Amino acid sequence: MNPIPPLLRSTRRHFFERCGVGLGSMALGSMLGGSPARGAGRDRSNDPLSPRPGHFAPRAKRVIFLFMAGGPSQLELFDYRPELQRLTDQPIPQSYLEGKRFAFMDTFAKEPPKLLGTRRKFDRHGESGAWVSECLPHTARVVDDLTFIKSMWTEPVNHAPAKLYFNAGTTQFGRPSMGSWVSYGIGSEADDLPGFVVLQSGPRGPRGGSVLWGSGFLPSAYQGVPFRNGPEPILDVSRPDDVSEAHQRAALDAIGDLNRHRLETTGDPEIATRIASYEMAFRMQTSAPELIDLAGESKATLNLYGVEPGTPSFAANCLLARRLVERGTRFVQLYHTNWDHHGGPTENLADSLDTVCRDVDRAGAALVTDLKARGLLEDTLVIWGGEFGRTPMGEVRENIGRNHHPDAFTMWLAGGGVKPGLTLGQTDEFGFSGVEDRVHVHDLQATILHLLGLDHERLTYRFQGRDFRLTDVGGRVVEKLLA
């Protein structure tokens, strides 16, 4: 038997130690620019999340992504199709179904699926005349500040892969999420809070879990930090009662010195991440309680969002998102469930749709209004939408639900350099597919990066012998969306 070559017996850490030039040196040079950071007066040049310029001047400085997990039905909310209403309960022409995949094909096997018109009333709103249904009355009042895309499309047909595709540009595990790419590209302006924060509300977490905000093969400094509901948003950050601040500071300095020595020896970027995360956790012992304490917010602001102090909700998370971006956090992502409306007793287009719309409508509109009043909307990009849309055909189960649909769905954007009052794209007479200005998920990702001053083709990271990017090998900036 041939002996195993020494290089193959080396661990990752040993490789970094022996790599006097190349990857180890580059990591050390890029992540350890100045003197050690110690408490007050620290030098952020040591911080992997220190703010950096993009490829060109940005229109937006930060992002708040309101992710409606489960796939909102555009046909109940934004995409009014009179012909679908007229032909409801009629079989959809077979030509629409040829070559198409659906999540639950068995529901179409017994009989041809029938068109399902909505029971919701639609009207035009604002000077822009945007169509919004009665489900979202608060959103309807701010349509002139919004930019609608009615011709979004994606590729996966099931929830977890579609969420991963939207967030990481692929259905493969191990790729960085959008917030991680943004943090890697331009860092964060927050000194005492994470650069990428995740907030969750609703009956359960999003399908796919933490990979949706993971950093993949990027250094873990760039992964999203989920905040929990309650007085302690991050576990194990609070200082134990029997440990003084001075004692803790001395311990962190000693640990930091050991870690910096190891970093100088190996150049391993994960050690730089560890140093930065210890320091961040120390500073967050003060910043995190201040962030979640809403006592300083006026009663008018709490009423605007519909926040009940002490009660976890999407509304409270929207207000926290505003407070986070005020303090320099670069990317805030709010996940709210459940928008999965197949027609079951708890997932239908009647009661459960009304419930989830009430959860998000007032607060989402309030966030846009509040950011605008504070002069933050101009350079804060707000995004609203889910991983895919819903079919114009009802599911066979009493024809009161809709299947997953990647071919057409609606999203809206606000602020951050997009054109307010615009409706981009149209779908066909049934709302089955986009027929004008179709926007692929990779196109939207490229446009988001562009608004932040990043070229999606240049924002790359070399891993396993090739350069990766968020938009994979696709994507184009949607110029019509830009103000």
MOLIN-V513354 format. One record per residue. N is the residue number from 1. SS is DSSP state (helix for helix, strand for strand, loop for the rest). PSI is psi in whole degrees, -180 to 180 (* if undefined). OMEGA is omega in whole degrees, 0 to 359 (NA if undefined). Layout:
# MOLIN-V513354
n = [N;N]
ss = [SS;SS]
psi = [PSI;PSI]
omega = [OMEGA;OMEGA]
This chain:
# MOLIN-V513354
n = [1;2;3;4;5;6;7;8;9;10;11;12;13;14;15;16;17;18;19;20;21;22;23;24;25;26;27;28;29;30;31;32;33;34;35;36;37;38;39;40;41;42;43;44;45;46;47;48;49;50;51;52;53;54;55;56;57;58;59;60;61;62;63;64;65;66;67;68;69;70;71;72;73;74;75;76;77;78;79;80;81;82;83;84;85;86;87;88;89;90;91;92;93;94;95;96;97;98;99;100;101;102;103;104;105;106;107;108;109;110;111;112;113;114;115;116;117;118;119;120;121;122;123;124;125;126;127;128;129;130;131;132;133;134;135;136;137;138;139;140;141;142;143;144;145;146;147;148;149;150;151;152;153;154;155;156;157;158;159;160;161;162;163;164;165;166;167;168;169;170;171;172;173;174;175;176;177;178;179;180;181;182;183;184;185;186;187;188;189;190;191;192;193;194;195;196;197;198;199;200;201;202;203;204;205;206;207;208;209;210;211;212;213;214;215;216;217;218;219;220;221;222;223;224;225;226;227;228;229;230;231;232;233;234;235;236;237;238;239;240;241;242;243;244;245;246;247;248;249;250;251;252;253;254;255;256;257;258;259;260;261;262;263;264;265;266;267;268;269;270;271;272;273;274;275;276;277;278;279;280;281;282;283;284;285;286;287;288;289;290;291;292;293;294;295;296;297;298;299;300;301;302;303;304;305;306;307;308;309;310;311;312;313;314;315;316;317;318;319;320;321;322;323;324;325;326;327;328;329;330;331;332;333;334;335;336;337;338;339;340;341;342;343;344;345;346;347;348;349;350;351;352;353;354;355;356;357;358;359;360;361;362;363;364;365;366;367;368;369;370;371;372;373;374;375;376;377;378;379;380;381;382;383;384;385;386;387;388;389;390;391;392;393;394;395;396;397;398;399;400;401;402;403;404;405;406;407;408;409;410;411;412;413;414;415;416;417;418;419;420;421;422;423;424;425;426;427;428;429;430;431;432;433;434;435;436;437;438;439;440;441;442;443;444;445;446;447;448;449;450;451;452;453;454;455;456;457;458;459;460;461;462;463;464;465;466;467;468;469;470;471;472;473;474;475;476;477;478;479;480;481;482;483]
ss = [loop;loop;loop;loop;loop;helix;helix;helix;helix;loop;loop;helix;helix;helix;helix;helix;helix;helix;loop;loop;loop;loop;helix;helix;helix;helix;helix;helix;helix;helix;helix;loop;loop;loop;loop;loop;loop;loop;loop;loop;loop;loop;loop;helix;helix;helix;loop;loop;loop;strand;loop;loop;loop;loop;loop;loop;loop;loop;loop;loop;loop;strand;strand;strand;strand;strand;strand;strand;loop;loop;loop;loop;loop;helix;helix;helix;helix;loop;loop;loop;loop;helix;helix;helix;helix;helix;loop;loop;loop;loop;strand;loop;loop;helix;helix;helix;loop;loop;loop;loop;loop;loop;loop;loop;helix;helix;helix;helix;loop;loop;loop;loop;loop;strand;strand;loop;loop;loop;loop;loop;loop;strand;strand;strand;strand;loop;loop;loop;loop;strand;strand;strand;strand;helix;helix;helix;helix;helix;helix;helix;loop;loop;helix;helix;helix;strand;strand;strand;strand;strand;strand;strand;strand;loop;loop;loop;loop;loop;helix;helix;helix;helix;helix;helix;helix;helix;helix;helix;loop;loop;loop;loop;loop;loop;loop;loop;loop;helix;helix;helix;helix;helix;helix;helix;helix;helix;loop;strand;loop;loop;loop;loop;loop;loop;loop;strand;strand;strand;strand;strand;strand;loop;loop;loop;loop;loop;loop;loop;helix;helix;helix;helix;helix;loop;loop;loop;loop;loop;loop;helix;helix;helix;loop;loop;strand;strand;strand;loop;loop;loop;loop;loop;loop;loop;loop;loop;loop;loop;loop;loop;loop;loop;loop;loop;helix;helix;helix;helix;helix;helix;helix;helix;helix;helix;helix;helix;helix;helix;helix;helix;helix;helix;helix;helix;helix;helix;loop;loop;helix;helix;helix;helix;helix;helix;helix;helix;helix;helix;helix;helix;helix;helix;helix;helix;helix;helix;helix;helix;helix;helix;helix;helix;loop;helix;helix;helix;loop;loop;helix;helix;helix;helix;helix;helix;helix;loop;loop;loop;loop;loop;loop;loop;loop;helix;helix;helix;helix;helix;helix;helix;helix;helix;helix;helix;helix;helix;loop;loop;loop;loop;strand;strand;strand;strand;strand;strand;loop;loop;loop;loop;loop;loop;loop;loop;loop;loop;loop;loop;loop;loop;helix;helix;helix;helix;helix;helix;helix;helix;helix;helix;helix;helix;helix;helix;helix;helix;helix;helix;helix;helix;helix;helix;helix;loop;loop;loop;helix;helix;helix;strand;strand;strand;strand;strand;strand;loop;loop;loop;strand;strand;strand;strand;strand;strand;loop;loop;loop;loop;loop;loop;loop;strand;strand;strand;strand;loop;loop;loop;strand;strand;strand;strand;strand;strand;loop;loop;loop;strand;loop;loop;loop;loop;strand;strand;loop;strand;strand;loop;loop;loop;loop;loop;loop;strand;strand;strand;loop;loop;strand;strand;helix;helix;helix;helix;helix;helix;helix;helix;helix;helix;helix;loop;loop;loop;loop;loop;loop;loop;loop;loop;strand;strand;strand;loop;loop;strand;strand;strand;loop;loop;loop;loop;loop;loop;loop;loop;loop;loop;helix;helix;helix;strand;loop]
psi = [134;138;152;128;146;-38;-38;-20;-12;140;168;-42;-40;-36;-47;-39;-41;-7;87;-25;174;-132;-47;-45;-38;-43;-44;-44;-37;-25;-6;69;-28;-154;162;145;125;102;-133;146;22;155;114;-3;-18;-13;124;-22;12;142;141;150;150;-159;-23;174;129;157;-29;147;-18;163;138;115;110;97;115;90;126;-19;83;144;107;-26;-17;-13;-49;-30;88;121;93;-36;-34;-40;-43;-36;17;143;2;146;139;140;138;-28;-27;-26;-14;126;9;148;143;157;-37;77;-27;-25;-17;-2;-32;-37;157;136;144;147;145;105;155;152;1;145;136;154;161;147;151;178;-26;-19;28;140;126;141;173;-12;-25;66;-33;-42;-38;-29;-12;18;-28;-11;-3;158;114;138;111;-3;32;147;155;-166;-46;155;-1;159;-60;-48;-38;-38;-43;-41;-42;-37;-32;-1;8;162;3;135;154;4;152;147;167;-45;-35;-42;-41;-44;-41;-38;-44;7;-154;150;-2;129;-37;13;158;156;-19;113;141;130;140;146;167;-180;-20;170;167;144;132;-35;-146;-18;-20;-23;18;164;-3;-128;-3;157;143;-8;-23;4;157;147;110;131;133;158;149;-178;-18;89;-27;129;145;22;-35;142;133;148;-31;12;124;160;-41;-41;-42;-40;-41;-41;-43;-38;-41;-45;-40;-40;-42;-43;-39;-37;-43;-38;-41;-30;-41;-32;14;119;-23;-24;-39;-39;-42;-43;-50;-38;-35;-44;-41;-44;-39;-46;-31;-12;-24;-44;-36;-48;-37;-38;-48;-6;107;12;-28;-9;142;159;-35;-39;-44;-40;-36;-45;-22;32;131;109;133;-4;115;138;167;-38;-47;-38;-35;-42;-41;-37;-44;-42;-35;-47;-30;-31;8;-2;135;-40;119;127;124;123;129;129;157;124;25;100;82;-20;5;178;-28;1;79;175;12;-99;-47;-33;-43;-41;-50;-31;-42;-34;-39;-22;-56;-46;-39;-44;-39;-39;-45;-46;-45;-46;-41;-44;-30;4;19;-19;-32;-38;22;122;119;134;136;127;174;-166;-23;-173;-152;148;150;-9;144;158;151;-27;88;9;39;6;175;145;167;145;112;-11;-20;128;167;140;160;151;160;146;-164;25;6;162;112;151;9;139;116;132;155;154;170;-177;-24;-6;23;-44;154;139;-2;130;53;139;111;157;-42;-31;-43;-42;-45;-38;-40;-47;-41;-44;-27;6;22;132;116;-21;-18;-19;89;164;127;126;130;42;4;159;127;154;165;-39;14;-114;20;-160;139;148;129;91;-31;-19;-18;138;*]
omega = [180;178;178;179;182;183;181;178;184;173;178;182;178;178;180;181;186;183;183;176;176;191;181;180;180;179;180;182;184;187;182;188;187;181;181;179;180;173;184;177;183;181;184;176;176;191;176;181;178;184;181;176;176;181;179;184;182;169;179;178;187;184;167;184;178;187;181;190;178;177;179;178;179;184;173;189;191;190;183;183;182;181;175;177;184;186;180;182;174;178;176;178;184;182;179;188;185;178;182;176;176;185;184;182;183;180;179;187;185;181;180;180;181;176;182;174;181;174;184;176;179;174;174;184;175;176;180;180;181;177;174;182;179;179;188;184;179;176;181;183;181;186;181;173;186;173;183;170;184;187;176;172;181;184;180;182;178;193;186;178;181;176;179;179;181;185;185;177;182;175;181;175;174;177;181;176;183;178;177;177;180;179;177;184;187;176;183;177;182;176;192;178;179;178;183;185;179;178;184;176;183;187;179;177;181;175;185;174;191;177;180;177;179;181;178;181;172;174;187;174;187;180;177;178;179;174;176;172;178;186;179;187;180;181;170;175;183;179;176;184;186;179;179;178;181;180;180;179;179;179;179;178;179;177;179;178;179;180;179;176;179;178;178;180;188;187;182;184;179;177;175;177;180;178;182;183;175;181;179;180;178;182;182;174;175;188;184;177;179;181;187;177;183;183;181;179;181;176;179;179;178;179;180;181;187;182;170;184;179;181;178;182;173;179;178;179;176;178;176;178;177;180;178;181;174;183;170;178;189;188;178;181;179;175;176;177;15;181;184;190;180;180;177;184;179;181;183;181;177;188;186;175;177;182;184;176;177;179;193;191;184;185;179;177;179;179;178;181;183;178;180;180;182;180;183;185;183;181;172;179;177;182;178;176;180;188;175;181;184;183;172;175;174;173;188;179;178;175;180;177;180;179;173;182;181;191;181;171;186;171;170;178;175;175;170;176;176;186;181;178;182;166;183;174;176;174;179;188;179;185;183;183;175;179;181;177;178;182;177;178;179;176;179;177;179;181;177;178;180;180;178;179;183;175;186;178;180;178;186;177;182;182;179;171;177;178;178;173;183;185;177;178;182;176;174;177;180;186;183;179;189;178;NA]
